[in-house]
Amino acid sequence: MEDFLLVLSESEDNLLIDWNRINSLIDSDSDEDKAWLKDMIDTLVSNMEERIKNISSYSELRDAIKFKSEIHQIKGVASNFGLMDLYDLVLKAEGLLQQDLPDEAFQITQSLVVVWEQTKQEIITK
């Protein structure tokens, strides 16, 4: 677990995750906090997997109401965990929906899927 946190604290360019934000959630000297963080990240991954499946489905069905609700949830998760590229994409999709441009918002779905997969890989390799 110590190695996990050491890697998280490294400063790297082109990261999809703001690891400083995640590290700020815990006291790095506390084993209990480290275990809590690992559980939170595991929950994040499983939660996001489900949400990404949902937005793909809602996009395919052209269900703008459910799509909007799901991307709003992703926006909150992405913001809280520092998933900045994902956050930027859902913010863009929300803006398009607010402008009554659902087809353009649905077009962002594939980018969301790709960015989530890249983000998940970053989580796994950290």
C-alpha positions in Angstrom: 0.0 0.0 0.0 2.9 2.4 0.7 4.1 1.9 -2.9 0.7 2.8 -4.1 0.7 6.1 -2.3 4.3 6.8 -3.3 3.4 6.4 -7.0 0.3 8.6 -6.5 2.5 11.4 -5.2 4.9 11.4 -8.2 4.6 14.4 -10.4 4.0 13.4 -14.1 2.8 15.2 -17.2 -0.2 14.1 -19.1 -2.0 12.4 -16.3 -5.8 12.1 -16.6 -6.2 12.2 -12.8 -5.3 14.9 -10.3 -3.5 12.6 -7.9 -2.9 15.5 -5.5 -6.6 15.8 -5.1 -6.9 12.1 -4.3 -4.0 12.2 -1.9 -5.5 15.2 -0.1 -8.4 13.0 1.0 -6.3 11.0 3.4 -3.6 11.2 6.1 -0.8 9.3 4.3 0.6 8.1 7.7 -2.6 6.3 8.5 -3.1 2.7 7.5 -6.8 3.1 8.0 -6.9 6.0 5.6 -4.9 4.1 3.1 -7.3 1.2 3.2 -10.3 3.6 2.9 -8.7 5.3 -0.1 -8.2 1.9 -1.8 -11.8 1.0 -1.1 -12.9 4.4 -2.5 -10.9 3.9 -5.7 -12.3 0.4 -6.1 -15.8 1.7 -5.7 -15.0 4.6 -8.2 -14.0 2.1 -10.8 -17.0 -0.2 -10.5 -19.4 2.8 -10.3 -17.9 4.4 -13.4 -18.0 1.2 -15.3 -21.7 1.1 -14.8 -22.2 4.8 -15.6 -20.2 4.5 -18.8 -22.4 1.5 -19.9 -25.5 3.6 -19.1 -24.4 6.6 -21.1 -23.5 4.4 -24.1 -27.0 2.8 -23.9 -28.8 6.1 -23.5 -26.8 7.6 -26.3 -27.7 4.7 -28.6 -31.4 5.0 -27.6 -31.2 8.8 -28.0 -32.7 9.2 -24.5 -31.6 12.7 -23.7 -33.2 12.9 -20.3 -31.5 9.8 -18.9 -28.3 10.7 -20.7 -28.3 14.1 -19.1 -28.9 12.6 -15.6 -26.1 10.1 -16.0 -23.5 12.6 -17.3 -24.5 15.0 -14.4 -23.6 12.2 -12.0 -20.3 11.5 -13.8 -19.5 15.2 -13.6 -19.8 15.1 -9.8 -17.7 12.0 -9.5 -15.1 13.3 -11.9 -14.9 16.6 -10.0 -14.6 14.9 -6.6 -11.8 12.5 -7.8 -9.9 14.9 -10.0 -10.7 13.1 -13.3 -10.1 16.2 -15.2 -10.4 15.0 -18.8 -13.6 13.1 -18.1 -15.0 16.2 -16.3 -14.2 18.4 -19.3 -16.1 16.0 -21.6 -19.2 15.7 -19.5 -19.2 19.5 -19.0 -19.2 19.9 -22.8 -22.0 17.3 -23.2 -24.1 19.1 -20.6 -23.6 22.4 -22.3 -24.7 20.9 -25.6 -27.8 19.5 -24.0 -28.6 22.9 -22.4 -28.3 24.4 -25.9 -30.8 21.7 -27.1 -28.2 20.0 -29.2 -28.7 16.3 -28.0 -27.2 14.8 -31.2 -24.0 16.7 -30.7 -24.0 15.7 -27.0 -24.5 12.0 -27.9 -21.5 12.3 -30.2 -19.3 12.8 -27.2 -20.1 9.4 -25.8 -17.3 7.6 -27.7 -14.8 10.1 -26.4 -16.1 9.5 -22.9 -15.7 5.8 -23.3 -12.1 6.2 -24.6 -11.1 8.7 -21.9 -12.7 6.5 -19.2 -10.7 3.5 -20.4 -7.5 5.5 -20.3 -8.3 6.9 -16.9 -9.1 3.4 -15.6 -5.7 2.2 -17.0 -4.0 5.0 -15.1 -5.7 3.9 -11.9 -4.8 0.3 -12.4 -1.1 1.1 -13.2 -0.8 3.4 -10.1 
